Amino acid sequence: MKSGAIRQVLAAARPPLNFYSADGKMVYVDHPESVIVGEHLIAIGAGMNGGSGVVKEIILLSPDHVVRIEPTKRKPMRRAAEG
């Protein structure tokens, strides 16, 4: 996909979304602000713990390797271990 098309999908669609890459991998996106779309690179902040704003990893994708973006169901939040 082209960067402009990805930006249009993010502006029009309501998260959560799944990004599918050409190698068969899927990346879950729960909020549009966790995605930065550049001309040659997409950065996705994955694994946010609730509203903390801290991501576990940053996934880098080439826009050319994104084959589709689809709406999905929201994943449940994980609870912190008690004890």
Phi and psi in degrees as GROMACS dihedral restraints (atoms count N, CA, C in turn):
[ dihedral_restraints ]
;  ai    aj    ak    al  type     phi  dphi    fc
    3     4     5     6     1   -84.3    20    10
    4     5     6     7     1   153.3    20    10
    6     7     8     9     1   -57.1    20    10
    7     8     9    10     1   -41.1    20    10
    9    10    11    12     1   -62.4    20    10
   10    11    12    13     1   -39.4    20    10
   12    13    14    15     1   -66.3    20    10
   13    14    15    16     1   -38.4    20    10
   15    16    17    18     1   -65.8    20    10
   16    17    18    19     1   -42.1    20    10
   18    19    20    21     1   -61.1    20    10
   19    20    21    22     1   -40.5    20    10
   21    22    23    24     1   -64.2    20    10
   22    23    24    25     1   -42.0    20    10
   24    25    26    27     1   -62.8    20    10
   25    26    27    28     1   -44.4    20    10
   27    28    29    30     1   -63.6    20    10
   28    29    30    31     1   -34.9    20    10
   30    31    32    33     1   -74.1    20    10
   31    32    33    34     1   -32.6    20    10
   33    34    35    36     1   -93.4    20    10
   34    35    36    37     1   -33.1    20    10
   36    37    38    39     1   -87.2    20    10
   37    38    39    40     1   154.9    20    10
   39    40    41    42     1  -101.2    20    10
   40    41    42    43     1   122.4    20    10
   42    43    44    45     1   -63.4    20    10
   43    44    45    46     1   158.6    20    10
   45    46    47    48     1   -82.1    20    10
   46    47    48    49     1   154.2    20    10
   48    49    50    51     1  -132.3    20    10
   49    50    51    52     1   154.5    20    10
   51    52    53    54     1  -112.4    20    10
   52    53    54    55     1   128.2    20    10
   54    55    56    57     1   -96.7    20    10
   55    56    57    58     1   127.9    20    10
   57    58    59    60     1  -110.1    20    10
   58    59    60    61     1   131.0    20    10
   60    61    62    63     1  -102.3    20    10
   61    62    63    64     1   166.3    20    10
   63    64    65    66     1   -63.2    20    10
   64    65    66    67     1   -24.3    20    10
   66    67    68    69     1   -89.1    20    10
   67    68    69    70     1     8.5    20    10
   69    70    71    72     1    92.0    20    10
   70    71    72    73     1    -0.5    20    10
   72    73    74    75     1   -78.9    20    10
   73    74    75    76     1   153.0    20    10
   75    76    77    78     1  -125.2    20    10
   76    77    78    79     1   135.8    20    10
   78    79    80    81     1  -120.8    20    10
   79    80    81    82     1   124.1    20    10
   81    82    83    84     1   -84.8    20    10
   82    83    84    85     1   130.6    20    10
   84    85    86    87     1  -121.5    20    10
   85    86    87    88     1   116.7    20    10
   87    88    89    90     1   -96.7    20    10
   88    89    90    91     1   -12.5    20    10
   90    91    92    93     1  -150.2    20    10
   91    92    93    94     1   136.6    20    10
   93    94    95    96     1   -62.9    20    10
   94    95    96    97     1   -25.9    20    10
   96    97    98    99     1   -75.0    20    10
   97    98    99   100     1    -7.0    20    10
   99   100   101   102     1   -88.6    20    10
  100   101   102   103     1     5.5    20    10
  102   103   104   105     1  -120.7    20    10
  103   104   105   106     1   129.9    20    10
  105   106   107   108     1  -117.8    20    10
  106   107   108   109     1   121.7    20    10
  108   109   110   111     1  -108.7    20    10
  109   110   111   112     1   115.3    20    10
  111   112   113   114     1  -105.0    20    10
  112   113   114   115     1   177.2    20    10
  114   115   116   117     1   -64.0    20    10
  115   116   117   118     1   -37.1    20    10
  117   118   119   120     1  -121.0    20    10
  118   119   120   121     1     3.9    20    10
  120   121   122   123     1  -154.6    20    10
  121   122   123   124     1   141.5    20    10
  123   124   125   126     1  -116.4    20    10
  124   125   126   127     1   130.0    20    10
  126   127   128   129     1  -113.4    20    10
  127   128   129   130     1   125.4    20    10
  129   130   131   132     1  -119.8    20    10
  130   131   132   133     1   120.5    20    10
  132   133   134   135     1   -82.3    20    10
  133   134   135   136     1   111.1    20    10
  135   136   137   138     1  -110.1    20    10
  136   137   138   139     1   152.6    20    10
  138   139   140   141     1    80.6    20    10
  139   140   141   142     1    31.9    20    10
  141   142   143   144     1   -64.5    20    10
  142   143   144   145     1   137.5    20    10
  144   145   146   147     1   -95.1    20    10
  145   146   147   148     1    88.8    20    10
  147   148   149   150     1    65.6    20    10
  148   149   150   151     1  -135.0    20    10
  150   151   152   153     1   -97.0    20    10
  151   152   153   154     1    15.9    20    10
  153   154   155   156     1   -68.2    20    10
  154   155   156   157     1   -25.5    20    10
  156   157   158   159     1    80.4    20    10
  157   158   159   160     1     1.4    20    10
  159   160   161   162     1   -97.6    20    10
  160   161   162   163     1   126.1    20    10
  162   163   164   165     1   -98.3    20    10
  163   164   165   166     1   151.6    20    10
  165   166   167   168     1   -81.8    20    10
  166   167   168   169     1   -32.7    20    10
  168   169   170   171     1  -154.0    20    10
  169   170   171   172     1   160.3    20    10
  171   172   173   174     1  -115.3    20    10
  172   173   174   175     1   121.6    20    10
  174   175   176   177     1   -99.6    20    10
  175   176   177   178     1   128.4    20    10
  177   178   179   180     1  -107.8    20    10
  178   179   180   181     1   129.7    20    10
  180   181   182   183     1  -130.8    20    10
  181   182   183   184     1   148.8    20    10
  183   184   185   186     1   -85.0    20    10
  184   185   186   187     1   134.1    20    10
  186   187   188   189     1   -56.0    20    10
  187   188   189   190     1   -32.1    20    10
  189   190   191   192     1   -66.1    20    10
  190   191   192   193     1   -20.3    20    10
  192   193   194   195     1   -95.1    20    10
  193   194   195   196     1    -3.5    20    10
  195   196   197   198     1   -82.8    20    10
  196   197   198   199     1   118.8    20    10
  198   199   200   201     1   -96.8    20    10
  199   200   201   202     1   -28.6    20    10
  201   202   203   204     1  -162.9    20    10
  202   203   204   205     1   158.9    20    10
  204   205   206   207     1  -131.0    20    10
  205   206   207   208     1   126.0    20    10
  207   208   209   210     1  -129.4    20    10
  208   209   210   211     1   146.4    20    10
  210   211   212   213     1   -67.0    20    10
  211   212   213   214     1   152.0    20    10
  213   214   215   216     1  -145.7    20    10
  214   215   216   217     1   176.3    20    10
  216   217   218   219     1   -83.5    20    10
  217   218   219   220     1   147.9    20    10
  219   220   221   222     1   -67.8    20    10
  220   221   222   223     1   135.2    20    10
  222   223   224   225     1   -79.0    20    10
  223   224   225   226     1   142.1    20    10
  225   226   227   228     1   -66.7    20    10
  226   227   228   229     1   147.2    20    10
  228   229   230   231     1   -70.8    20    10
  229   230   231   232     1   143.5    20    10
  231   232   233   234     1   -88.0    20    10
  232   233   234   235     1   140.9    20    10
  234   235   236   237     1   -91.2    20    10
  235   236   237   238     1   147.1    20    10
  237   238   239   240     1   -68.8    20    10
  238   239   240   241     1   147.2    20    10
  240   241   242   243     1   -65.5    20    10
  241   242   243   244     1   134.3    20    10
  243   244   245   246     1   -98.0    20    10
  244   245   246   247     1   147.9    20    10
